[in-house]
């Protein structure tokens, strides 16, 4: 990003399926944005990872936590605490906002209250007020829970170097026991919750941009949203659903923001997808280097002791890695030197012609 981009980029929203995905897929980007220090960073997690595995190998921090596996409520709480620690590591003193998708108000519920000014999240250095204030002002008191769908392979993927993030050709379905899994929840409600958040962030972004009286040679993004590719990165049903929900919410929020706006008051909302491989030359994308923020990323990965193990720094430019780690199966995986992102969509949004 050049200096001008840094100056006007107001909000970045990253939508992920489970705790640990924000670190394993986009940890470098989050840490770089936090290091840059002039962007509102918002992480939305769709589930709490209730059906995840638990690492109990001898010598690991969770070797005595095997009882968490299958205990959905307890594992959800444990992984939520890991998530907070990981985001604190990525932020390195810079506040990162976090919301679980099911805690976001629906548009009708939120009609009486605006999203508050940026508040430090539980991961920030000053504690949290943002989500509680948001929900209280909106009158959102309903109890909804989007839970981890789990997964089982119908067609085993081909995997490059045993890394599931670079798998191809796999087809999976939710765990048959997951009757309430996020992947099978009708898309309308979670998309509406996310769209409402994007709408309110978009309104704040446009107000911020145009209040500064910037003069643009082009339309720049006041808000950038990130999620997975259509296959969820490697086929997990919750990742695929996160992609679908994010795309729908992005369009819904863009429609609402565009309505009744003047052309000269337009900004752009941008939608990008994280991809496990370099973006082909036929597409437009960019990469983020992990090395400048490697200590933050490694610390965040280590915070997920129930899911990630054997995290080490080992920079090897020739092999394109900056370290190693393993998931629950213990197979060593390279921590790649770059994260890759693809530009997907741009939606115009803007400042109201009058009022509102």
Secondary structure, 3 states (H helix, E strand, C coil): CCHHHHHHCCEEEEEECCCCHHHHHHHHHHHHHHHHCCCEEEEEECCCCCCCCCCCCCCCCCCCCHHHCCCHHHHHHHHHHHHHHHHHHHHCCCCCEEEEHHHCCCCCHHHHCCCCCCCCCCCCCCCCCHHHHHHHHHCCCCCCCCECCCCEEEECCECCCCCHHHCECCEEECCCCCCCEHHHCCHHHHHHHHHHHHHHHHHHHHHHHHHCCCCCCCCCEEEEEEEECCCCCCCCHHHHHHHHHHHHHHHHHHHHHHCCEEEEEEEEEEEEEEECCCCCCCCCEEEEECHHHHHHHHHHHHHCCCCCEEEEEEEEHHHCEEEEEECCCCCEEEEECEEEEEEEEEEEEEEECCCC
